[in-house]
Amino acid sequence: MSNWLEYEEFVDRIRGLHHQAFTGLVTGLSDSKHSFQIGFENGDIMLLAYRVSKGSVALDRLLEIERAKIAVHPTVQVPPNQMSLPTTSDILDRLTSNTLSRDTELEYSDVDIDESEQPEIELDGSNSEGTHSKLKTAIESAAIHHFGPIGTMICDDFLADNDVSGKNYRAIMSEIANEVGASKPETDAFINSVANS
């Protein structure tokens, strides 16, 4: 089982399994010492259980978690769900929106990226059309990986009219992350995934 994860980290793990088209079972223990299960099939959530609660009631209980320990079981077959379940996107939306409603010191509208901590992308012929196109493709791929379909839509808006060559790619990526409501750790991971590619 993992170490204790703060709610936001827990949600990031669940979203990551969805984006990786994971099949299997996640078992967990909440900070109130209650067990829960989340079953996936090709990235879709097929089972939600929190103690004896299932479906939407279990989701409501998951929203109350402050910290959790989880274990991922890729070889476990997901038991059939006995109750109606919201769609995977609805579940992820509720889990994610709950991270935004909690009291944090981070202002999402003003994500501060310290450029001195961010690795540089080496641009060979920094204003060449080929490099510009490669960088746009890298940003789009990272947005899809980190933010899902909403990342694609936001990228279409932001990348259509912006030059991503040179240092201002970070500012554009920060705006994309801000638009999807990403936390600072999510924003840093998004920018680093392009900077390190």
N, CA, C and O of each residue as an XYZ file, in Angstrom:
788
protein
N       0.839     -1.170      0.000
C       0.000      0.000      0.000
C       0.890      1.241      0.000
O       1.983      1.217      0.565
N       0.435      2.314     -0.623
C       1.221      3.542     -0.709
C       1.335      4.201      0.660
O       0.653      3.810      1.607
N       2.205      5.205      0.753
C       2.214      6.059      1.926
C       0.949      6.910      1.889
O       0.208      6.878      0.906
N       0.701      7.658      2.936
C      -0.480      8.508      2.961
C      -0.400      9.531      1.836
O       0.616     10.205      1.665
N      -1.462      9.637      1.084
C      -1.575     10.610      0.007
C      -2.591     11.664      0.410
O      -3.670     11.330      0.901
N      -2.262     12.922      0.210
C      -3.261     13.975      0.416
C      -4.349     13.797     -0.634
O      -4.123     13.168     -1.667
N      -5.519     14.345     -0.372
C      -6.665     14.156     -1.271
C      -6.301     14.477     -2.724
O      -6.636     13.723     -3.638
N      -5.616     15.598     -2.925
C      -5.271     16.015     -4.286
C      -4.379     14.974     -4.975
O      -4.573     14.684     -6.155
N      -3.412     14.416     -4.256
C      -2.538     13.378     -4.823
C      -3.338     12.118     -5.146
O      -3.121     11.477     -6.174
N      -4.260     11.775     -4.256
C      -5.121     10.620     -4.466
C      -5.929     10.788     -5.754
O      -6.019      9.865     -6.563
N      -6.515     11.971     -5.936
C      -7.307     12.242     -7.148
C      -6.414     12.180     -8.387
O      -6.818     11.649     -9.421
N      -5.198     12.724     -8.280
C      -4.254     12.665     -9.411
C      -3.964     11.221     -9.810
O      -3.886     10.918    -11.000
N      -3.803     10.323     -8.832
C      -3.547      8.910     -9.124
C      -4.729      8.289     -9.851
O      -4.544      7.549    -10.817
N      -5.949      8.585     -9.395
C      -7.151      8.030    -10.018
C      -7.287      8.553    -11.442
O      -7.589      7.790    -12.359
N      -7.065      9.851    -11.628
C      -7.120     10.418    -12.977
C      -6.051      9.799    -13.877
O      -6.298      9.529    -15.052
N      -4.853      9.577    -13.310
C      -3.776      8.969    -14.083
C      -4.126      7.563    -14.544
O      -3.843      7.198    -15.686
N      -4.738      6.770    -13.671
C      -5.140      5.417    -14.054
C      -6.191      5.457    -15.160
O      -6.183      4.624    -16.065
N      -7.086      6.423    -15.078
C      -8.089      6.590    -16.141
C      -7.402      6.883    -17.477
O      -7.712      6.260    -18.492
N      -6.466      7.838    -17.464
C      -5.775      8.233    -18.702
C      -4.888      7.124    -19.254
O      -4.613      7.096    -20.453
N      -4.430      6.199    -18.386
C      -3.596      5.079    -18.830
C      -4.433      3.878    -19.269
O      -3.886      2.821    -19.583
N      -5.761      4.040    -19.292
C      -6.674      2.950    -19.675
C      -6.437      1.711    -18.817
O      -6.419      0.585    -19.315
N      -6.260      1.939    -17.538
C      -5.981      0.885    -16.573
C      -7.175     -0.063    -16.421
O      -8.328      0.369    -16.435
N      -6.884     -1.353    -16.275
C      -7.894     -2.351    -15.934
C      -7.435     -3.047    -14.658
O      -6.317     -3.557    -14.587
N      -8.297     -3.064    -13.664
C      -7.963     -3.698    -12.393
C      -8.676     -3.009    -11.255
O      -9.677     -2.320    -11.454
N      -8.152     -3.200    -10.062
C      -8.820     -2.712     -8.865
C      -7.860     -1.869     -8.032
O      -6.692     -2.220     -7.866
N      -8.364     -0.762     -7.516
C      -7.633      0.051     -6.544
C      -8.327     -0.152     -5.209
O      -9.530      0.076     -5.080
N      -7.563     -0.580     -4.223
C      -8.115     -0.687     -2.875
C      -7.459      0.378     -2.023
O      -6.311      0.757     -2.256
N      -8.192      0.857     -1.039
C      -7.636      1.931     -0.240
C      -8.154      1.947      1.179
O      -9.093      1.240      1.544
N      -7.496      2.790      1.968
C      -7.867      3.014      3.350
C      -7.903      4.518      3.557
O      -6.920      5.212      3.296
N      -9.047      5.025      4.030
C      -9.177      6.469      4.255
C      -8.562      6.844      5.589
O      -8.244      5.979      6.405
N      -8.397      8.157      5.805
C      -7.841      8.642      7.070
C      -8.736      8.296      8.254
O      -8.271      8.279      9.394
N     -10.015      8.019      7.999
C     -10.906      7.590      9.091
C     -10.921      6.067      9.218
O     -11.804      5.501      9.862
N      -9.932      5.406      8.597
C      -9.726      3.952      8.696
C     -10.854      3.145      8.068
O     -11.170      2.047      8.528
N     -11.458      3.690      7.019
C     -12.491      2.973      6.287
C     -11.933      2.526      4.946
O     -11.173      3.258      4.310
N     -12.305      1.331      4.516
C     -11.791      0.797      3.260
C     -12.670      1.242      2.095
O     -13.862      1.506      2.252
N     -12.040      1.317      0.918
C     -12.783      1.638     -0.298
C     -12.162      0.901     -1.477
O     -11.017      0.454     -1.418
N     -12.944      0.785     -2.549
C     -12.481      0.142     -3.784
C     -12.937      0.973     -4.979
O     -14.035      1.529     -4.997
N     -12.061      1.037     -5.971
C     -12.398      1.676     -7.245
C     -11.968      0.703     -8.339
O     -10.784      0.395     -8.477
N     -12.929      0.225     -9.106
C     -12.641     -0.746    -10.156
C     -12.622     -0.088    -11.525
O     -13.498      0.713    -11.851
N     -11.612     -0.433    -12.328
C     -11.449      0.140    -13.669
C     -11.524     -0.955    -14.726
O     -11.127     -2.096    -14.492
N     -12.035     -0.587    -15.879
C     -11.968     -1.440    -17.061
C     -11.624     -0.548    -18.237
O     -12.440      0.268    -18.664
N     -10.404     -0.704    -18.767
C      -9.898      0.137    -19.854
C     -10.041      1.623    -19.537
O     -10.398      2.418    -20.406
N      -9.759      1.990    -18.287
C      -9.800      3.386    -17.873
C     -11.151      3.868    -17.391
O     -11.239      4.928    -16.773
N     -12.211      3.113    -17.660
C     -13.547      3.494    -17.195
C     -13.763      2.959    -15.782
O     -13.400      1.823    -15.475
N     -14.353      3.786    -14.933
C     -14.636      3.358    -13.570
C     -15.919      2.545    -13.573
O     -16.985      3.040    -13.937
N     -15.800      1.292    -13.162
C     -16.922      0.350    -13.196
C     -17.446      0.011    -11.803
O     -18.525     -0.566    -11.662
N     -16.675      0.373    -10.774
C     -17.063      0.038     -9.411
C     -16.578      1.115     -8.458
O     -15.421      1.530     -8.516
N     -17.462      1.566     -7.582
C     -17.109      2.461     -6.478
C     -17.717      1.868     -5.224
O     -18.927      1.650     -5.160
N     -16.898      1.608     -4.241
C     -17.401      1.085     -2.971
C     -16.631      1.743     -1.840
O     -15.407      1.861     -1.891
N     -17.364      2.171     -0.815
C     -16.765      2.749      0.385
C     -17.437      2.075      1.568
O     -18.611      2.318      1.843
N     -16.699      1.236      2.260
C     -17.274      0.348      3.279
C     -18.419     -0.438      2.653
O     -18.194     -1.208      1.720
N     -19.652     -0.259      3.152
C     -20.774     -1.009      2.581
C     -21.511     -0.199      1.518
O     -22.404     -0.725      0.854
N     -21.148      1.079      1.346
C     -21.815      1.941      0.362
C     -21.259      1.681     -1.026
O     -20.077      1.376     -1.189
N     -22.117      1.805     -2.016
C     -21.687      1.620     -3.400
C     -22.228      2.763     -4.251
O     -23.109      3.508     -3.821
N     -21.687      2.894     -5.473
C     -22.184      3.862     -6.438
C     -22.048      5.306     -5.993
O     -21.010      5.693     -5.458
N     -23.096      6.118     -6.210
C     -23.066      7.552     -5.903
C     -22.850      7.825     -4.420
O     -22.194      8.801     -4.055
N     -23.393      6.976     -3.576
C     -23.214      7.155     -2.130
C     -21.739      6.976     -1.774
O     -21.195      7.724     -0.962
N     -21.103      5.988     -2.379
C     -19.669      5.778     -2.149
C     -18.864      6.973     -2.642
O     -17.892      7.373     -2.001
N     -19.260      7.548     -3.780
C     -18.567      8.730     -4.305
C     -18.665      9.880     -3.307
O     -17.675     10.568     -3.059
N     -19.837     10.093     -2.737
C     -20.005     11.146     -1.727
C     -19.065     10.940     -0.559
O     -18.515     11.902     -0.022
N     -18.877      9.691     -0.161
C     -17.970      9.390      0.961
C     -16.508      9.613      0.561
O     -15.708     10.074      1.374
N     -16.157      9.284     -0.695
C     -14.788      9.515     -1.173
C     -14.443     11.002     -1.159
O     -13.291     11.373     -0.935
N     -15.441     11.851     -1.398
C     -15.214     13.299     -1.410
C     -14.848     13.828     -0.022
O     -14.309     14.929      0.093
N     -15.131     13.064      1.024
C     -14.842     13.487      2.395
C     -13.425     13.117      2.842
O     -12.975     13.552      3.901
N     -12.732     12.326      2.046
C     -11.393     11.866      2.416
C     -10.421     13.042      2.472
O     -10.400     13.887      1.578
N      -9.625     13.084      3.526
C      -8.540     14.070      3.624
C      -7.212     13.448      3.155
O      -6.432     14.079      2.443
N      -6.981     12.200      3.573
C      -5.783     11.458      3.179
C      -6.171     10.017      2.956
O      -7.145      9.527      3.529
N      -5.398      9.331      2.110
C      -5.697      7.933      1.827
C      -4.409      7.169      1.537
O      -3.419      7.740      1.080
N      -4.443      5.865      1.813
C      -3.409      4.937      1.363
C      -4.077      4.055      0.324
O      -5.208      3.608      0.514
N      -3.372      3.804     -0.783
C      -3.972      2.966     -1.822
C      -3.001      1.887     -2.281
O      -1.784      2.003     -2.135
N      -3.585      0.836     -2.841
C      -2.819     -0.224     -3.500
C      -3.490     -0.486     -4.844
O      -4.717     -0.499     -4.945
N      -2.676     -0.693     -5.867
C      -3.186     -0.927     -7.214
C      -2.996     -2.399     -7.556
O      -1.907     -2.950     -7.400
N      -4.072     -3.030     -8.026
C      -4.062     -4.462     -8.328
C      -4.450     -4.669     -9.797
O      -5.630     -4.833    -10.107
N      -3.462     -4.663    -10.703
C      -3.794     -4.762    -12.134
C      -4.305     -6.128    -12.565
O      -4.910     -6.245    -13.631
N      -4.079     -7.154    -11.773
C      -4.503     -8.497    -12.197
C      -5.823     -8.929    -11.575
O      -6.303    -10.030    -11.845
N      -6.413     -8.079    -10.750
C      -7.665     -8.432    -10.084
C      -8.847     -8.090    -10.982
O      -8.939     -6.979    -11.504
N      -9.736     -9.040    -11.155
C     -10.937     -8.795    -11.947
C     -11.921     -7.980    -11.112
O     -12.152     -8.273     -9.939
N     -12.492     -6.957    -11.735
C     -13.415     -6.076    -11.034
C     -14.747     -6.788    -10.831
O     -15.342     -7.275    -11.792
N     -15.219     -6.851     -9.586
C     -16.530     -7.480     -9.375
C     -17.629     -6.633    -10.014
O     -17.486     -5.414    -10.103
N     -18.718     -7.253    -10.458
C     -19.779     -6.473    -11.103
C     -20.417     -5.500    -10.123
O     -20.611     -5.812     -8.948
N     -20.739     -4.311    -10.633
C     -21.367     -3.290     -9.816
C     -22.848     -3.594     -9.659
O     -23.525     -3.913    -10.637
N     -23.352     -3.499     -8.448
C     -24.751     -3.827     -8.176
C     -25.650     -2.591     -8.184
O     -26.871     -2.721     -8.089
N     -25.076     -1.406     -8.295
C     -25.878     -0.183     -8.248
C     -25.518      0.698     -9.437
O     -24.463      0.536    -10.050
N     -26.420      1.642     -9.756
C     -26.127      2.567    -10.844
C     -24.947      3.445    -10.440
O     -24.768      3.788     -9.272
N     -24.170      3.786    -11.420
C     -22.929      4.511    -11.191
C     -22.883      5.702    -12.136
O     -23.242      5.561    -13.305
N     -22.449      6.885    -11.665
C     -22.264      8.001    -12.600
C     -21.216      7.629    -13.653
O     -20.449      6.685    -13.466
N     -21.190      8.368    -14.749
C     -20.184      8.109    -15.778
C     -18.797      8.414    -15.211
O     -18.652      9.144    -14.230
N     -17.788      7.836    -15.853
C     -16.410      8.071    -15.409
C     -16.079      9.555    -15.425
O     -15.460     10.054    -14.485
N     -16.480     10.279    -16.481
C     -16.174     11.712    -16.542
C     -16.865     12.466    -15.422
O     -16.291     13.403    -14.868
N     -18.105     12.074    -15.071
C     -18.793     12.731    -13.953
C     -18.083     12.466    -12.633
O     -17.950     13.364    -11.802
N     -17.628     11.232    -12.443
C     -16.908     10.888    -11.215
C     -15.627     11.708    -11.113
O     -15.350     12.309    -10.075
N     -14.846     11.731    -12.196
C     -13.584     12.477    -12.181
C     -13.825     13.969    -12.018
O     -13.064     14.648    -11.329
N     -14.880     14.489    -12.647
C     -15.222     15.917    -12.501
C     -15.527     16.254    -11.048
O     -15.065     17.272    -10.532
N     -16.308     15.401    -10.389
C     -16.657     15.657     -8.984
C     -15.432     15.565     -8.088
O     -15.242     16.402     -7.205
N     -14.599     14.553     -8.311
C     -13.390     14.421     -7.503
C     -12.473     15.625     -7.702
O     -11.920     16.161     -6.742
N     -12.315     16.048     -8.968
C     -11.423     17.165     -9.285
C     -11.983     18.483     -8.780
O     -11.247     19.281     -8.200
N     -13.277     18.728     -8.989
C     -13.853     19.996     -8.541
C     -13.778     20.113     -7.028
O     -13.709     21.218     -6.491
N     -13.792     18.987     -6.345
C     -13.670     19.004     -4.895
C     -12.276     19.467     -4.466
O     -12.133     20.064     -3.399
N     -11.246     19.203     -5.276
C      -9.903     19.692     -4.934
C      -9.872     21.206     -5.021
O      -9.159     21.859     -4.258
N     -10.645     21.777     -5.954
C     -10.651     23.226     -6.132
C     -11.448     23.926     -5.045
O     -11.195     25.094     -4.749
N     -12.402     23.232     -4.446
C     -13.246     23.862     -3.439
C     -12.629     23.816     -2.042
O     -13.099     24.506     -1.137
N     -11.582     23.011     -1.859
C     -10.945     22.939     -0.547
C     -10.075     24.171     -0.333
O      -9.583     24.767     -1.292
N      -9.890     24.545      0.909
C      -9.060     25.705      1.223
C      -7.607     25.373      0.929
O      -7.046     24.431      1.489
N      -7.008     26.156      0.048
C      -5.582     26.007     -0.242
C      -4.957     27.387     -0.292
O      -5.654     28.394     -0.414
N      -3.668     27.420     -0.200
C      -2.974     28.701     -0.297
C      -2.724     29.075     -1.745
O      -2.331     30.205     -2.036
N      -2.946     28.147     -2.647
C      -2.650     28.396     -4.056
C      -3.820     29.081     -4.723
O      -4.953     28.610     -4.624
N      -3.568     30.179     -5.397
C      -4.580     30.836     -6.211
C      -4.435     30.284     -7.621
O      -3.411     30.507     -8.267
N      -5.437     29.571     -8.106
C      -5.344     28.934     -9.412
C      -5.274     29.945    -10.539
O      -4.721     29.651    -11.599
N      -5.829     31.136    -10.328
C      -5.802     32.138    -11.383
C      -4.433     32.793    -11.499
O      -4.189     33.553    -12.436
N      -3.535     32.507    -10.554
C      -2.235     33.155    -10.559
C      -1.159     32.130    -10.244
O      -0.439     32.271     -9.255
N      -1.040     31.098    -11.079
C      -0.043     30.056    -10.867
C       1.332     30.657    -11.115
O       1.599     31.183    -12.196
N       2.196     30.581    -10.125
C       3.515     31.178    -10.201
C       4.528     30.107    -10.555
O       4.807     29.221     -9.747
N       5.073     30.182    -11.738
C       6.086     29.225    -12.168
C       7.440     29.915    -12.088
O       7.682     30.906    -12.777
N       8.309     29.394    -11.256
C       9.645     29.941    -11.127
C      10.485     29.411    -12.279
O      10.863     28.240    -12.301
N      10.771     30.292    -13.238
C      11.470     29.843    -14.439
C      12.877     29.354    -14.141
O      13.422     28.557    -14.905
N      13.485     29.816    -13.037
C      14.828     29.356    -12.719
C      14.844     27.878    -12.349
O      15.879     27.221    -12.454
N      13.672     27.343    -11.904
C      13.597     25.934    -11.533
C      13.228     25.044    -12.698
O      13.320     23.821    -12.591
N      12.812     25.626    -13.807
C      12.332     24.845    -14.936
C      13.460     24.610    -15.934
O      14.174     25.551    -16.280
N      13.636     23.388    -16.400
C      14.674     23.135    -17.393
C      14.333     23.808    -18.713
O      13.165     23.961    -19.071
N      15.359     24.199    -19.416
C      15.171     24.837    -20.720
C      14.952     23.789    -21.800
O      15.506     22.692    -21.728
N      14.159     24.120    -22.783
C      14.072     23.288    -23.982
C      15.114     23.811    -24.951
O      15.166     25.003    -25.252
N      15.935     22.903    -25.429
C      16.949     23.299    -26.398
C      16.286     23.473    -27.751
O      15.716     22.532    -28.304
N      16.366     24.678    -28.274
C      15.761     24.956    -29.569
C      16.859     25.164    -30.596
O      17.616     26.133    -30.531
N      16.934     24.236    -31.550
C      17.925     24.383    -32.605
C      17.314     25.258    -33.691
O      16.379     24.838    -34.372
N      17.839     26.485    -33.862
C      17.221     27.428    -34.777
C      15.885     27.852    -34.199
O      14.839     27.547    -34.773
N      15.903     28.552    -33.069
C      14.739     28.700    -32.198
C      13.470     29.213    -32.862
O      12.383     28.968    -32.339
N      13.552     29.894    -33.959
C      12.326     30.392    -34.581
C      11.947     29.611    -35.830
O      11.059     30.031    -36.572
N      12.607     28.480    -36.075
C      12.288     27.721    -37.278
C      10.897     27.120    -37.178
O      10.436     26.777    -36.089
N      10.233     26.995    -38.314
C       8.871     26.454    -38.365
C       8.829     25.022    -37.855
O       7.868     24.639    -37.188
N       9.856     24.216    -38.154
C       9.882     22.830    -37.708
C       9.944     22.707    -36.199
O       9.236     21.889    -35.611
N      10.792     23.521    -35.561
C      10.904     23.499    -34.107
C       9.614     23.971    -33.466
O       9.150     23.401    -32.479
N       9.040     25.020    -34.038
C       7.762     25.570    -33.540
C       6.683     24.486    -33.592
O       5.921     24.318    -32.641
N       6.624     23.766    -34.689
C       5.624     22.709    -34.860
C       5.859     21.558    -33.883
O       4.907     21.032    -33.307
N       7.134     21.159    -33.691
C       7.452     20.075    -32.750
C       7.077     20.449    -31.323
O       6.561     19.624    -30.570
N       7.342     21.700    -30.960
C       7.029     22.153    -29.614
C       5.520     22.180    -29.390
O       5.041     21.784    -28.327
N       4.773     22.646    -30.389
C       3.306     22.642    -30.284
C       2.784     21.217    -30.108
O       1.907     20.968    -29.282
N       3.326     20.292    -30.884
C       2.905     18.892    -30.780
C       3.221     18.332    -29.398
O       2.412     17.607    -28.820
N       4.402     18.668    -28.865
C       4.786     18.198    -27.528
C       3.850     18.753    -26.459
O       3.465     18.037    -25.535
N       3.485     20.029    -26.586
C       2.577     20.651    -25.616
C       1.195     20.004    -25.703
O       0.584     19.711    -24.676
N       0.703     19.782    -26.914
C      -0.610     19.140    -27.090
C      -0.614     17.738    -26.490
O      -1.566     17.359    -25.808
N       0.440     16.969    -26.739
C       0.524     15.603    -26.198
C       0.549     15.624    -24.677
O      -0.116     14.815    -24.029
N       1.318     16.551    -24.105
C       1.403     16.654    -22.646
C       0.053     17.062    -22.050
O      -0.343     16.556    -21.000
N      -0.646     17.971    -22.718
C      -1.954     18.428    -22.223
C      -2.956     17.283    -22.223
O      -3.737     17.133    -21.283
N      -2.931     16.476    -23.280
C      -3.840     15.324    -23.344
C      -3.498     14.341    -22.230
O      -4.390     13.819    -21.560
N      -2.208     14.090    -22.034
C      -1.772     13.138    -20.998
C      -2.168     13.608    -19.600
O      -2.677     12.828    -18.795
N      -1.930     14.893    -19.317
C      -2.154     15.397    -17.961
C      -3.592     15.818    -17.686
O      -4.062     15.712    -16.553
N      -4.304     16.301    -18.724
C      -5.621     16.891    -18.481
C      -6.750     16.224    -19.254
O      -7.912     16.591    -19.078
N      -6.433     15.249    -20.110
C      -7.476     14.547    -20.852
C      -8.060     15.388    -21.985
O      -7.414     16.321    -22.463
N      -9.287     15.060    -22.418
C      -9.886     15.738    -23.572
C      -9.996     17.246    -23.418
O      -9.897     17.977    -24.404
N     -10.200     17.722    -22.192
C     -10.285     19.171    -21.985
C      -8.965     19.837    -22.363
O      -8.947     20.973    -22.837
N      -7.850     19.114    -22.148
C      -6.539     19.644    -22.536
C      -6.442     19.900    -24.024
O      -5.840     20.888    -24.445
N      -7.034     19.015    -24.837
C      -7.033     19.189    -26.291
C      -7.789     20.441    -26.683
O      -7.316     21.224    -27.507
N      -8.964     20.637    -26.097
C      -9.779     21.804    -26.444
C      -9.083     23.104    -26.058
O      -9.085     24.065    -26.826
N      -8.486     23.133    -24.867
C      -7.799     24.345    -24.406
C      -6.594     24.630    -25.300
O      -6.341     25.781    -25.656
N      -5.844     23.574    -25.664
C      -4.678     23.750    -26.537
C      -5.079     24.345    -27.879
O      -4.394     25.223    -28.404
N      -6.189     23.867    -28.433
C      -6.637     24.398    -29.715
C      -6.786     25.909    -29.649
O      -6.397     26.616    -30.580
N      -7.352     26.413    -28.542
C      -7.537     27.860    -28.382
C      -6.205     28.581    -28.178
O      -5.936     29.587    -28.834
N      -5.373     28.070    -27.273
C      -4.165     28.795    -26.889
C      -3.043     28.694    -27.916
O      -2.283     29.645    -28.100
N      -2.934     27.548    -28.586
C      -1.803     27.365    -29.496
C      -2.059     27.917    -30.892
O      -1.117     28.138    -31.653
N      -3.314     28.139    -31.233
C      -3.637     28.632    -32.576
C      -3.030     30.009    -32.826
O      -2.543     30.288    -33.921
N      -3.061     30.869    -31.808
C      -2.644     32.261    -32.004
C      -1.359     32.630    -31.277
O      -1.002     33.807    -31.229
N      -0.661     31.661    -30.714
C       0.540     31.975    -29.936
C       1.773     31.315    -30.522
O       1.735     30.170    -30.972
N       2.865     32.063    -30.508
C       4.162     31.531    -30.908
C       4.759     30.853    -29.679
O       4.938     31.498    -28.646
N       5.068     29.569    -29.777
C       5.598     28.842    -28.622
C       7.115     28.718    -28.656
O       7.688     27.985    -27.849
N       7.771     29.412    -29.566
C       9.229     29.319    -29.602
C       9.825     30.146    -28.475
O       9.225     31.110    -28.000
N      11.012     29.747    -28.062
C      11.710     30.498    -27.024
C      11.116     30.284    -25.649
O      10.428     29.293    -25.404
N      11.386     31.220    -24.753
C      11.012     31.049    -23.355
C       9.524     31.201    -23.099
O       9.048     30.718    -22.071
N       8.766     31.839    -23.969
C       7.368     32.096    -23.633
C       6.493     30.855    -23.701
O       5.300     30.935    -23.408
N       7.051     29.706    -24.081
C       6.245     28.483    -24.063
C       5.761     28.190    -22.650
O       4.665     27.661    -22.468
N       6.582     28.535    -21.632
C       6.179     28.295    -20.246
C       4.948     29.105    -19.873
O       4.038     28.609    -19.210
N       4.934     30.364    -20.310
C       3.782     31.226    -20.004
C       2.522     30.666    -20.642
O       1.458     30.664    -20.023
N       2.638     30.190    -21.883
C       1.478     29.625    -22.576
C       1.024     28.350    -21.869
O      -0.173     28.146    -21.668
N       1.982     27.482    -21.486
C       1.623     26.252    -20.784
C       0.998     26.557    -19.425
O       0.090     25.853    -18.985
N       1.482     27.601    -18.765
C       0.907     28.007    -17.489
C      -0.543     28.466    -17.676
O      -1.405     28.166    -16.850
N      -0.805     29.193    -18.766
C      -2.173     29.639    -19.059
C      -3.081     28.445    -19.350
O      -4.231     28.419    -18.912
N      -2.568     27.459    -20.086
C      -3.360     26.252    -20.385
C      -3.709     25.540    -19.081
O      -4.860     25.165    -18.861
N      -2.708     25.356    -18.218
C      -2.931     24.679    -16.935
C      -3.920     25.455    -16.075
O      -4.784     24.868    -15.424
N      -3.789     26.773    -16.077
C      -4.704     27.618    -15.307
C      -6.133     27.466    -15.820
O      -7.077     27.415    -15.031
N      -6.288     27.394    -17.118
C      -7.618     27.289    -17.720
C      -8.316     25.983    -17.337
O      -9.537     25.962    -17.179
N      -7.561     24.900    -17.186
C      -8.185     23.625    -16.793
C      -8.290     23.489    -15.271
O      -8.816     22.496    -14.768
N      -7.782     24.500    -14.536
C      -7.881     24.461    -13.083
C      -6.848     23.569    -12.425
O      -7.101     23.003    -11.362
N      -5.677     23.436    -13.052
C      -4.633     22.567    -12.510
C      -3.993     23.186    -11.276
O      -3.880     24.406    -11.165
N      -3.581     22.333    -10.358
C      -2.845     22.790     -9.176
C      -1.397     23.099     -9.579
O      -0.984     22.811    -10.702
N      -0.636     23.686     -8.656
C       0.769     23.980     -8.972
C       1.563     22.705     -9.258
O       2.341     22.688    -10.211
N       1.394     21.609     -8.453
C       2.126     20.381     -8.789
C       1.738     19.831    -10.166
O       2.596     19.347    -10.905
N       0.444     19.905    -10.512
C       0.005     19.443    -11.835
C       0.603     20.312    -12.925
O       1.029     19.810    -13.965
N       0.634     21.631    -12.687
C       1.196     22.566    -13.667
C       2.683     22.300    -13.862
O       3.166     22.245    -14.993
N       3.409     22.134    -12.753
C       4.848     21.841    -12.841
C       5.104     20.549    -13.612
O       6.000     20.488    -14.453
N       4.304     19.507    -13.318
C       4.475     18.223    -14.006
C       4.202     18.379    -15.497
O       4.916     17.807    -16.320
N       3.182     19.143    -15.848
C       2.823     19.411    -17.241
C       3.980     20.103    -17.966
O       4.388     19.667    -19.043
N       4.502     21.174    -17.379
C       5.603     21.926    -18.013
C       6.866     21.072    -18.082
O       7.546     21.052    -19.107
N       7.181     20.367    -16.994
C       8.386     19.534    -16.978
C       8.339     18.401    -17.980
O       9.371     18.005    -18.522
N       7.136     17.869    -18.234
C       7.040     16.762    -19.181
C       7.434     17.194    -20.592
O       7.938     16.389    -21.375
N       7.203     18.464    -20.913
C       7.628     18.995    -22.214
C       9.099     19.399    -22.160
O       9.863     19.126    -23.086
N       9.482     20.048    -21.074
C      10.862     20.524    -20.953
C      11.859     19.366    -20.954
O      12.985     19.508    -21.432
N      11.435     18.208    -20.412
C      12.337     17.070    -20.314
C      12.231     16.112    -21.497
O      12.943     15.109    -21.552
N      11.340     16.419    -22.447
C      11.163     15.494    -23.583
C      12.211     15.727    -24.657
O      12.211     15.040    -25.679
